[in-house]
């Protein structure tokens, strides 16, 4: 399994970013996929997950949108109306079930300041 994130960066509060994940080594369409973030303080939070339906943490609901392209084995997270508390490393995660984190990418940094 290989999960490679891209698209992080630095933005001002209220700004937007899209982070992407390219997956390989498994049948992408058969798995629930998601994003998990780790704050500078070390806290981890499941941000969003997508299988037959999409699920979001309350902290990002209405601001973030998860999507996937099974033909490209790609996962995306659109981050809108970013806040300083969204600053974190965002990891692409293959899941065994919703919020059951099995395999992780290396992460991409999102900084809001």
MARTISE-208904 format. One record per residue (C-alpha): residue in one letter; x negated, y, z. Coordinates in nm, 4 decimals, always signed. Layout:
<site><type>a</type><px>X</px><py>Y</py><pz>Z</pz></site>
...
This chain:
<site><type>x</type><px>+0.0000</px><py>+0.0000</py><pz>+0.0000</pz></site>
<site><type>x</type><px>-0.1266</px><py>+0.3433</py><pz>-0.0935</pz></site>
<site><type>x</type><px>+0.0505</px><py>+0.6699</py><pz>-0.0161</pz></site>
<site><type>x</type><px>-0.1118</px><py>+0.9925</py><pz>-0.1352</pz></site>
<site><type>x</type><px>+0.0331</px><py>+1.3270</py><pz>-0.0322</pz></site>
<site><type>x</type><px>-0.0222</px><py>+1.6601</py><pz>-0.2004</pz></site>
<site><type>x</type><px>+0.1225</px><py>+2.0085</py><pz>-0.2047</pz></site>
<site><type>x</type><px>+0.0586</px><py>+2.1367</py><pz>+0.1450</pz></site>
<site><type>x</type><px>-0.0740</px><py>+2.4839</py><pz>+0.2086</pz></site>
<site><type>x</type><px>-0.0272</px><py>+2.8085</py><pz>+0.3964</pz></site>
<site><type>x</type><px>+0.2832</px><py>+3.0231</py><pz>+0.3725</pz></site>
<site><type>x</type><px>+0.4417</px><py>+3.3107</py><pz>+0.5568</pz></site>
<site><type>x</type><px>+0.7535</px><py>+3.2625</py><pz>+0.7692</pz></site>
<site><type>x</type><px>+1.0575</px><py>+3.2384</py><pz>+0.5467</pz></site>
<site><type>x</type><px>+0.8551</px><py>+3.0946</py><pz>+0.2612</pz></site>
<site><type>x</type><px>+0.8878</px><py>+2.7633</py><pz>+0.0786</pz></site>
<site><type>x</type><px>+0.6706</px><py>+2.4693</py><pz>-0.0167</pz></site>
<site><type>x</type><px>+0.7137</px><py>+2.1332</py><pz>-0.1829</pz></site>
<site><type>x</type><px>+0.5074</px><py>+1.8390</py><pz>-0.0668</pz></site>
<site><type>x</type><px>+0.4804</px><py>+1.5257</py><pz>-0.2774</pz></site>
<site><type>x</type><px>+0.3765</px><py>+1.1650</py><pz>-0.2291</pz></site>
<site><type>x</type><px>+0.2600</px><py>+0.9194</py><pz>-0.4916</pz></site>
<site><type>x</type><px>+0.3134</px><py>+0.5584</py><pz>-0.3846</pz></site>
<site><type>x</type><px>+0.1568</px><py>+0.2384</py><pz>-0.5154</pz></site>
<site><type>x</type><px>+0.0987</px><py>-0.1194</py><pz>-0.4143</pz></site>
<site><type>x</type><px>+0.4599</px><py>-0.2105</py><pz>-0.3425</pz></site>
<site><type>x</type><px>+0.8025</px><py>-0.2019</py><pz>-0.5066</pz></site>
<site><type>x</type><px>+0.8881</px><py>+0.1579</py><pz>-0.4218</pz></site>
<site><type>x</type><px>+1.2600</px><py>+0.1431</py><pz>-0.4963</pz></site>
<site><type>x</type><px>+1.3096</px><py>-0.1384</py><pz>-0.2446</pz></site>
<site><type>x</type><px>+1.2029</px><py>+0.0691</py><pz>+0.0555</pz></site>
<site><type>x</type><px>+1.3308</px><py>+0.3488</py><pz>+0.2666</pz></site>
<site><type>x</type><px>+1.0773</px><py>+0.6314</py><pz>+0.2505</pz></site>
<site><type>x</type><px>+1.0328</px><py>+0.9331</py><pz>+0.4686</pz></site>
<site><type>x</type><px>+0.8270</px><py>+1.2157</py><pz>+0.6051</pz></site>
<site><type>x</type><px>+0.6833</px><py>+1.2369</py><pz>+0.9546</pz></site>
<site><type>x</type><px>+0.5005</px><py>+1.5402</py><pz>+1.0897</pz></site>
<site><type>x</type><px>+0.2446</px><py>+1.5833</py><pz>+1.3635</pz></site>
<site><type>x</type><px>+0.2100</px><py>+1.9236</py><pz>+1.5259</pz></site>
<site><type>x</type><px>-0.1204</px><py>+2.0766</py><pz>+1.6407</pz></site>
<site><type>x</type><px>-0.0199</px><py>+1.9688</py><pz>+1.9907</pz></site>
<site><type>x</type><px>-0.0026</px><py>+1.6073</py><pz>+1.8772</pz></site>
<site><type>x</type><px>+0.3744</px><py>+1.5604</py><pz>+1.8809</pz></site>
<site><type>x</type><px>+0.5131</px><py>+1.3380</py><pz>+1.6069</pz></site>
<site><type>x</type><px>+0.8610</px><py>+1.3813</py><pz>+1.4618</pz></site>
<site><type>x</type><px>+1.0453</px><py>+1.1948</py><pz>+1.1926</pz></site>
<site><type>x</type><px>+1.1503</px><py>+1.4815</py><pz>+0.9645</pz></site>
<site><type>x</type><px>+1.3489</px><py>+1.3145</py><pz>+0.6873</pz></site>
<site><type>x</type><px>+1.4164</px><py>+0.9730</py><pz>+0.5403</pz></site>
<site><type>x</type><px>+1.5809</px><py>+0.8520</py><pz>+0.2218</pz></site>
<site><type>x</type><px>+1.7192</px><py>+0.5188</py><pz>+0.1188</pz></site>
<site><type>x</type><px>+2.0767</px><py>+0.4793</py><pz>+0.0025</pz></site>
<site><type>x</type><px>+2.1386</px><py>+0.8031</py><pz>+0.1946</pz></site>
<site><type>x</type><px>+1.9310</px><py>+1.0860</py><pz>+0.3361</pz></site>
<site><type>x</type><px>+1.8746</px><py>+1.1633</py><pz>+0.7015</pz></site>
<site><type>x</type><px>+1.7154</px><py>+1.4629</py><pz>+0.8679</pz></site>
<site><type>x</type><px>+1.5890</px><py>+1.5706</py><pz>+1.2050</pz></site>
<site><type>x</type><px>+1.8114</px><py>+1.8384</py><pz>+1.3584</pz></site>
<site><type>x</type><px>+1.5157</px><py>+2.0762</py><pz>+1.3591</pz></site>
<site><type>x</type><px>+1.4999</px><py>+2.0823</py><pz>+0.9771</pz></site>
<site><type>x</type><px>+1.8581</px><py>+2.0129</py><pz>+0.8743</pz></site>
<site><type>x</type><px>+1.9757</px><py>+2.2685</py><pz>+0.6199</pz></site>
<site><type>x</type><px>+1.6205</px><py>+2.3860</py><pz>+0.5462</pz></site>
<site><type>x</type><px>+1.4397</px><py>+2.0763</py><pz>+0.4161</pz></site>
<site><type>x</type><px>+1.5477</px><py>+1.8452</py><pz>+0.1333</pz></site>
<site><type>x</type><px>+1.4069</px><py>+1.5002</py><pz>+0.0716</pz></site>
<site><type>x</type><px>+1.4238</px><py>+1.3378</py><pz>-0.2702</pz></site>
<site><type>x</type><px>+1.2675</px><py>+1.0497</py><pz>-0.4590</pz></site>
<site><type>x</type><px>+1.1980</px><py>+0.9429</py><pz>-0.8146</pz></site>
<site><type>x</type><px>+1.1904</px><py>+0.5657</py><pz>-0.8253</pz></site>
<site><type>x</type><px>+1.0684</px><py>+0.5589</py><pz>-1.1870</pz></site>
<site><type>x</type><px>+0.7589</px><py>+0.7539</py><pz>-1.0814</pz></site>
<site><type>x</type><px>+0.7250</px><py>+0.5939</py><pz>-0.7358</pz></site>
<site><type>x</type><px>+0.7252</px><py>+0.9450</py><pz>-0.5969</pz></site>
<site><type>x</type><px>+0.8679</px><py>+1.1058</py><pz>-0.2856</pz></site>
<site><type>x</type><px>+0.9228</px><py>+1.4766</py><pz>-0.2338</pz></site>
<site><type>x</type><px>+1.0072</px><py>+1.7140</py><pz>+0.0477</pz></site>
<site><type>x</type><px>+1.1269</px><py>+2.0650</py><pz>-0.0307</pz></site>
<site><type>x</type><px>+1.0633</px><py>+2.2904</py><pz>+0.2693</pz></site>
<site><type>x</type><px>+1.2585</px><py>+2.6178</py><pz>+0.2742</pz></site>
<site><type>x</type><px>+1.2901</px><py>+2.8993</py><pz>+0.5245</pz></site>
<site><type>x</type><px>+0.9724</px><py>+2.7831</py><pz>+0.6951</pz></site>
<site><type>x</type><px>+0.9074</px><py>+2.8775</py><pz>+1.0566</pz></site>
<site><type>x</type><px>+0.5799</px><py>+2.8866</py><pz>+1.2528</pz></site>
<site><type>x</type><px>+0.6958</px><py>+2.5799</py><pz>+1.4452</pz></site>
<site><type>x</type><px>+0.6970</px><py>+2.3856</py><pz>+1.1164</pz></site>
<site><type>x</type><px>+0.3166</px><py>+2.4007</py><pz>+1.1182</pz></site>
<site><type>x</type><px>+0.2066</px><py>+2.0373</py><pz>+1.1136</pz></site>
<site><type>x</type><px>+0.0404</px><py>+1.7620</py><pz>+0.9177</pz></site>
<site><type>x</type><px>+0.3138</px><py>+1.6041</py><pz>+0.7069</pz></site>
<site><type>x</type><px>+0.2799</px><py>+1.2324</py><pz>+0.6401</pz></site>
<site><type>x</type><px>+0.4495</px><py>+1.0226</py><pz>+0.3739</pz></site>
<site><type>x</type><px>+0.5719</px><py>+0.7050</py><pz>+0.5387</pz></site>
<site><type>x</type><px>+0.7016</px><py>+0.3736</py><pz>+0.4074</pz></site>
<site><type>x</type><px>+0.9706</px><py>+0.2485</py><pz>+0.6422</pz></site>
<site><type>x</type><px>+1.1057</px><py>-0.0900</py><pz>+0.7380</pz></site>
<site><type>x</type><px>+1.4352</px><py>+0.0701</py><pz>+0.8359</pz></site>
<site><type>x</type><px>+1.5370</px><py>+0.4257</py><pz>+0.9094</pz></site>
<site><type>x</type><px>+1.2714</px><py>+0.5701</py><pz>+1.1427</pz></site>
<site><type>x</type><px>+1.0802</px><py>+0.2365</py><pz>+1.1510</pz></site>
<site><type>x</type><px>+0.7407</px><py>+0.3599</py><pz>+1.0306</pz></site>
<site><type>x</type><px>+0.5339</px><py>+0.0890</py><pz>+0.8612</pz></site>
<site><type>x</type><px>+0.2679</px><py>+0.2473</py><pz>+0.6382</pz></site>
<site><type>x</type><px>+0.1307</px><py>+0.6022</py><pz>+0.6414</pz></site>
<site><type>x</type><px>-0.0458</px><py>+0.8290</py><pz>+0.3969</pz></site>
<site><type>x</type><px>-0.3378</px><py>+1.0484</py><pz>+0.4963</pz></site>
<site><type>x</type><px>-0.1191</px><py>+1.3547</py><pz>+0.5446</pz></site>
<site><type>x</type><px>-0.1061</px><py>+1.7063</py><pz>+0.4046</pz></site>
<site><type>x</type><px>-0.1304</px><py>+2.0217</py><pz>+0.6158</pz></site>
<site><type>x</type><px>+0.1494</px><py>+2.2766</py><pz>+0.6170</pz></site>
<site><type>x</type><px>+0.0697</px><py>+2.6014</py><pz>+0.7975</pz></site>
<site><type>x</type><px>+0.3257</px><py>+2.8765</py><pz>+0.8551</pz></site>
<site><type>x</type><px>+0.1909</px><py>+3.2064</py><pz>+0.9879</pz></site>
